[in-house]
């Protein structure tokens, strides 16, 4: 390899004193760096040159070994970094010392690929106050570092794809589950293996609930009290199983208390009271966004009722689709806008750690997701069906208003409306729930897996060749570089988005599951397919994630618990209001079968019992997995001492920075199509 490096040095003008560099697969991380070239001068722009110098010198000062390679886009380059034995040993020693303060023993004698890369990435991205390089990919002054992938992760996806092909048609198989989660744990860390563990447990509970649904649907029909009770029982059991299993897995993987090993995300730290005050100040923004979303949803609901049940003119079927199209457009737009507002506010909030930052974002977004997903069903259950018949006395008024409106506009003729005997659509709740549990999940699956492929193909067609070039790679590096370039071009894996999907699905089953007791079967089929697709995604369709440690999937279990408590109240209300499912529409009275005074006490009792069962189960599990060896006294003092004792020696790396800068600034020589790649002499 040293001969190849000397050849590359001669070709690139590197100094002869540059030491031999190991093969690329021995590096830890590959950074994609935006470094635009001036088309007139055929040189890197001055801004790009300064950015490259700052990046390489910062890496060198932090004892990283560096090498650079061209990207297949002339405006980018690849920077490979790793820590050699001595600086990595010092980093590992300090990490073990910090872990020991919290009783964490995960970093044992045998380190996995995820352990090593996770530590190197910590060194790369942590603030200077924690002896890190402070290079935050895609943020702040390092925004020109657009992406990062673990080199070992890219290589591991080869084995991951082989595993996917072997287990593609193995469903509900424990060995397959263990193989997938062990692969993820070894290569990408516990944060990602937790998700697949939880999903497979969720599938097992869906299997039980599906069997219950089939039996109760046959003997009791829709909205049966028996299914409602068993549905809540299975839901609470799943939550407690999730809660306990995560503690079990954390213990097996030696990750207990790892959440207390905080990873700072900023040099500037505000006092805790100030961060808390900023969180409270977000309340008016959240309330305003909530009101805005509910207003649009209710307006679309009224428009839908008007066009589907009151309007009696031509093109009724076509016009009835308008509200669905409008709400399907408005809700994602509102959600995207709100998400952007939340991200901007989080900058102001300035959470001190990555975990606190992520938690704050997810909590703010969950409330919005709850409203976006479930409000239509709440409107139908508690407004439309109970009081919809009261529209009858106002039909004449509505007709007069539309006549006045059409008379004032020359391009609208008279709008024919129903004028008497209006009754609600008794099947609306059933139809809506079936849509959310079946049609909507199919659409989401297509959007998640089909749309990115289509957009990628369209993007390639529109972009054409662009600034893509054929790069002169060394033969022994060609395959790995090709894989790294293609992986860096893929989107990031949003593991929280994956959690959100199945937690929202769980919410539909808990909140309104009694509406159709066969819903769990549909969810089971969807989730089995989704679990296979998710594993395929992580090994083939997304950028391999940088490994992260976690001892749980918090706050998603908390969100599930919230849905359980709200769902116990909601599902009991819906079941008692429309028990039996054979709803009848009336012109002069409500479709609700039970008086509110009879419904509310039972719903409140169900919510209280659900909360009590959850609390009791959590207490037992916490006691069983209680960490008796953890000590809290003087932890912060010891931590400060460790930070002070961290090796602050000058860089001992042998990087030839001037030579590396020269190679990085030099534009790659394009190989013409069909021309063989020759080693440089």
Secondary structure as the mmCIF struct_conf table of DSSP 4:
data_model
#
loop_
_struct_conf.conf_type_id
_struct_conf.id
_struct_conf.beg_label_comp_id
_struct_conf.beg_label_asym_id
_struct_conf.beg_label_seq_id
_struct_conf.end_label_comp_id
_struct_conf.end_label_asym_id
_struct_conf.end_label_seq_id
HELX_RH_AL_P HELX_RH_AL_P1 UNK A 2 UNK A 12
TURN_TY1_P TURN_TY1_P1 UNK A 13 UNK A 13
TURN_TY1_P TURN_TY1_P2 UNK A 16 UNK A 17
HELX_LH_PP_P HELX_LH_PP_P1 UNK A 18 UNK A 20
HELX_RH_3T_P HELX_RH_3T_P1 UNK A 24 UNK A 26
BEND BEND1 UNK A 28 UNK A 28
STRN STRN1 UNK A 29 UNK A 34
STRN STRN2 UNK A 37 UNK A 38
TURN_TY1_P TURN_TY1_P3 UNK A 39 UNK A 42
STRN STRN3 UNK A 43 UNK A 44
HELX_RH_AL_P HELX_RH_AL_P2 UNK A 46 UNK A 61
TURN_TY1_P TURN_TY1_P4 UNK A 62 UNK A 63
STRN STRN4 UNK A 64 UNK A 70
BEND BEND2 UNK A 72 UNK A 72
STRN STRN5 UNK A 73 UNK A 73
TURN_TY1_P TURN_TY1_P5 UNK A 74 UNK A 75
STRN STRN6 UNK A 76 UNK A 83
HELX_RH_AL_P HELX_RH_AL_P3 UNK A 85 UNK A 101
TURN_TY1_P TURN_TY1_P6 UNK A 102 UNK A 103
BEND BEND3 UNK A 107 UNK A 107
BEND BEND4 UNK A 109 UNK A 110
HELX_RH_AL_P HELX_RH_AL_P4 UNK A 113 UNK A 125
BEND BEND5 UNK A 126 UNK A 126
HELX_RH_3T_P HELX_RH_3T_P2 UNK A 128 UNK A 130
TURN_TY1_P TURN_TY1_P7 UNK A 131 UNK A 131
TURN_TY1_P TURN_TY1_P8 UNK A 137 UNK A 138
BEND BEND6 UNK A 139 UNK A 139
HELX_RH_3T_P HELX_RH_3T_P3 UNK A 140 UNK A 142
TURN_TY1_P TURN_TY1_P9 UNK A 143 UNK A 144
STRN STRN7 UNK A 145 UNK A 150
HELX_RH_AL_P HELX_RH_AL_P5 UNK A 151 UNK A 167
TURN_TY1_P TURN_TY1_P10 UNK A 168 UNK A 169
BEND BEND7 UNK A 172 UNK A 172
HELX_RH_AL_P HELX_RH_AL_P6 UNK A 174 UNK A 188
HELX_RH_AL_P HELX_RH_AL_P7 UNK A 190 UNK A 219
TURN_TY1_P TURN_TY1_P11 UNK A 220 UNK A 220
BEND BEND8 UNK A 222 UNK A 223
HELX_RH_AL_P HELX_RH_AL_P8 UNK A 225 UNK A 252
TURN_TY1_P TURN_TY1_P12 UNK A 253 UNK A 254
TURN_TY1_P TURN_TY1_P13 UNK A 256 UNK A 257
HELX_RH_3T_P HELX_RH_3T_P4 UNK A 258 UNK A 260
BEND BEND9 UNK A 261 UNK A 261
STRN STRN8 UNK A 264 UNK A 264
BEND BEND10 UNK A 267 UNK A 267
HELX_RH_AL_P HELX_RH_AL_P9 UNK A 272 UNK A 281
TURN_TY1_P TURN_TY1_P14 UNK A 282 UNK A 282
HELX_RH_AL_P HELX_RH_AL_P10 UNK A 283 UNK A 305
HELX_RH_PI_P HELX_RH_PI_P1 UNK A 306 UNK A 310
STRN STRN9 UNK A 311 UNK A 311
BEND BEND11 UNK A 313 UNK A 313
TURN_TY1_P TURN_TY1_P15 UNK A 314 UNK A 315
HELX_RH_AL_P HELX_RH_AL_P11 UNK A 316 UNK A 320
TURN_TY1_P TURN_TY1_P16 UNK A 321 UNK A 321
HELX_RH_AL_P HELX_RH_AL_P12 UNK A 322 UNK A 349
BEND BEND12 UNK A 352 UNK A 352
STRN STRN10 UNK A 353 UNK A 353
HELX_RH_AL_P HELX_RH_AL_P13 UNK A 354 UNK A 379
HELX_RH_PI_P HELX_RH_PI_P2 UNK A 380 UNK A 384
HELX_RH_AL_P HELX_RH_AL_P14 UNK A 385 UNK A 387
HELX_RH_3T_P HELX_RH_3T_P5 UNK A 388 UNK A 394
HELX_RH_AL_P HELX_RH_AL_P15 UNK A 395 UNK A 407
TURN_TY1_P TURN_TY1_P17 UNK A 408 UNK A 408
TURN_TY1_P TURN_TY1_P18 UNK A 410 UNK A 411
STRN STRN11 UNK A 417 UNK A 417
BEND BEND13 UNK A 420 UNK A 420
TURN_TY1_P TURN_TY1_P19 UNK A 426 UNK A 427
HELX_RH_AL_P HELX_RH_AL_P16 UNK A 428 UNK A 434
HELX_RH_PI_P HELX_RH_PI_P3 UNK A 435 UNK A 439
HELX_RH_AL_P HELX_RH_AL_P17 UNK A 440 UNK A 445
HELX_RH_PI_P HELX_RH_PI_P4 UNK A 446 UNK A 450
HELX_RH_AL_P HELX_RH_AL_P18 UNK A 451 UNK A 463
TURN_TY1_P TURN_TY1_P20 UNK A 464 UNK A 467
STRN STRN12 UNK A 468 UNK A 468
STRN STRN13 UNK A 471 UNK A 471
HELX_RH_AL_P HELX_RH_AL_P19 UNK A 475 UNK A 488
TURN_TY1_P TURN_TY1_P21 UNK A 489 UNK A 489
BEND BEND14 UNK A 490 UNK A 490
HELX_LH_PP_P HELX_LH_PP_P2 UNK A 491 UNK A 493
HELX_RH_AL_P HELX_RH_AL_P20 UNK A 495 UNK A 512
HELX_RH_3T_P HELX_RH_3T_P6 UNK A 513 UNK A 515
TURN_TY1_P TURN_TY1_P22 UNK A 517 UNK A 518
HELX_RH_AL_P HELX_RH_AL_P21 UNK A 519 UNK A 536
HELX_RH_PI_P HELX_RH_PI_P5 UNK A 537 UNK A 541
BEND BEND15 UNK A 542 UNK A 542
HELX_LH_PP_P HELX_LH_PP_P3 UNK A 543 UNK A 547
BEND BEND16 UNK A 551 UNK A 552
TURN_TY1_P TURN_TY1_P23 UNK A 554 UNK A 555
HELX_RH_AL_P HELX_RH_AL_P22 UNK A 556 UNK A 577
BEND BEND17 UNK A 578 UNK A 578
TURN_TY1_P TURN_TY1_P24 UNK A 579 UNK A 580
BEND BEND18 UNK A 581 UNK A 581
BEND BEND19 UNK A 587 UNK A 589
BEND BEND20 UNK A 591 UNK A 591
BEND BEND21 UNK A 594 UNK A 594
HELX_RH_AL_P HELX_RH_AL_P23 UNK A 596 UNK A 624
TURN_TY1_P TURN_TY1_P25 UNK A 625 UNK A 625
TURN_TY1_P TURN_TY1_P26 UNK A 628 UNK A 629
TURN_TY1_P TURN_TY1_P27 UNK A 633 UNK A 634
HELX_RH_AL_P HELX_RH_AL_P24 UNK A 635 UNK A 645
BEND BEND22 UNK A 646 UNK A 646
HELX_LH_PP_P HELX_LH_PP_P4 UNK A 649 UNK A 651
HELX_RH_AL_P HELX_RH_AL_P25 UNK A 657 UNK A 665
BEND BEND23 UNK A 666 UNK A 666
HELX_LH_PP_P HELX_LH_PP_P5 UNK A 667 UNK A 669
STRN STRN14 UNK A 670 UNK A 670
HELX_LH_PP_P HELX_LH_PP_P6 UNK A 671 UNK A 672
TURN_TY1_P TURN_TY1_P28 UNK A 673 UNK A 674
HELX_LH_PP_P HELX_LH_PP_P7 UNK A 675 UNK A 677
#
